[in-house]
Amino acid sequence: MPFIMWMSSFVACVGLFFMGTINYVGWLGVQDNLYIFISGTLINGCAGALALNNGVAATVEHLRRKFPGAGETVNNITSGIFVFFFSIGEMLGPILGSVLTA
């Protein structure tokens, strides 16, 4: 599982590079093209899905080792952690993005 987590992080870096090339057109010699940005967004989305599934599984495995015999409690804690950070991201992402863009 650590290999998949590292691989998803690397793929996310590649996707973010493609998404950022639109700002560095002159420096990289890449034409200003929306398809490069779309490709980066698709790559980044796939990397996020890969990391999300494996991240939840890694959290469950870590908590099961830490609290042996507490299966339902581990599932509840994992669900709580996931929902908390996912909700914070959904709330703060658009707010911070619009502030930084403005």
C-alpha positions in Angstrom: 0.0 0.0 0.0 2.8 2.6 0.6 3.9 2.1 -3.0 0.4 3.0 -4.2 0.3 6.1 -2.0 3.7 7.2 -3.3 2.6 6.6 -6.9 -0.6 8.6 -6.5 1.4 11.5 -5.0 3.8 11.4 -8.0 0.9 11.2 -10.5 -0.7 14.2 -8.7 2.5 16.1 -9.1 2.5 15.4 -12.8 -1.2 16.5 -13.1 -0.4 19.7 -11.1 2.5 20.4 -13.4 0.2 20.2 -16.5 -2.3 22.4 -14.7 0.4 25.0 -14.0 2.0 25.1 -17.4 -0.7 27.4 -18.6 0.9 30.1 -16.4 4.5 29.4 -17.6 3.9 29.3 -21.4 6.9 31.4 -22.3 9.3 29.7 -19.9 8.4 26.1 -21.0 7.9 26.9 -24.7 4.4 25.3 -24.5 1.6 26.9 -26.5 -1.3 28.3 -24.5 -3.7 25.4 -24.8 -6.7 24.5 -22.8 -6.3 20.8 -23.6 -3.1 20.7 -21.5 -5.0 22.1 -18.5 -7.9 19.7 -19.0 -5.4 16.8 -19.2 -3.8 17.9 -16.0 -7.2 18.1 -14.3 -8.0 14.6 -15.4 -4.7 13.2 -14.3 -5.0 15.0 -10.9 -8.5 13.6 -10.4 -7.4 10.1 -11.1 -4.5 10.5 -8.6 -6.8 11.9 -6.0 -9.2 9.0 -6.4 -6.3 6.5 -6.1 -5.0 8.2 -3.0 -8.4 8.6 -1.4 -9.3 4.9 -1.5 -5.9 3.8 -0.3 -5.7 6.5 2.3 -9.0 5.3 3.9 -7.8 1.7 3.8 -4.4 2.7 5.4 -6.2 4.6 8.1 -8.4 1.6 9.0 -5.4 -0.7 9.0 -3.5 1.7 11.3 -6.4 2.1 13.7 -7.0 -1.7 13.8 -3.4 -2.2 14.9 -3.6 0.5 17.5 -7.0 -0.6 18.9 -7.2 -4.4 18.4 -10.7 -6.0 18.8 -12.5 -2.7 18.3 -13.7 -3.3 14.7 -16.8 -1.1 14.7 -15.2 1.7 16.7 -12.3 1.7 14.2 -14.8 2.0 11.3 -16.6 4.8 13.1 -13.4 6.7 13.8 -12.2 6.3 10.2 -15.6 7.5 8.9 -15.4 10.5 11.2 -11.9 11.5 10.2 -12.7 11.1 6.5 -16.0 13.1 6.6 -14.4 15.8 8.8 -11.5 16.5 6.5 -13.5 16.1 3.3 -16.1 18.6 4.5 -13.5 21.1 5.6 -11.9 20.8 2.2 -15.2 21.2 0.4 -15.9 24.3 2.5 -12.5 26.0 2.5 -11.5 25.1 -1.1 -13.9 27.4 -2.9 -13.5 30.2 -0.3 -9.7 30.2 -0.4 -9.7 29.7 -4.2 -11.9 32.7 -4.8 -10.0 34.9 -2.3 -6.6 34.0 -3.9 -8.0 34.5 -7.4 -9.6 37.9 -6.5 
